[in-house]
Amino acid sequence: MLNKLPIELNITIYEYLDKLKPFDTTSRKIMQSNIIWKKKIEKEGFTDKSLNYYQEYKWKKKIEKYQFNYKRQWTLGCVGRIMPLTKPLFCKAEKIY
């Protein structure tokens, strides 16, 4: 059903529905586009410019998980040897149009 809708309507639908899964390659491209993710990241307070806001969001979540795990290990006294994360270079986001 969403395949038959124009891309502009799909974009507005995906902006408000966070839990919706992609069902084909077109919907995946729309869901991972900068048009949708730039607005979501700016709401969270991320102000840096990026080529790929979806990958930036995934990187931010990975850092948060890493920090949480480190704090938990530090509290339990079993930190061990932990290597710092290095930020990868992101490619440009896929174009929809």
Secondary structure, 3 states (H helix, E strand, C coil): CHHHCCHHHHHHHHHHCCCCCCCCHHHHHHHCCHHHHHHHHHHCCCCCCCCCHHHHHHHHHHHHHHHHHHHHHHHHCCCCCCCCCCCCCCCCCCCCC
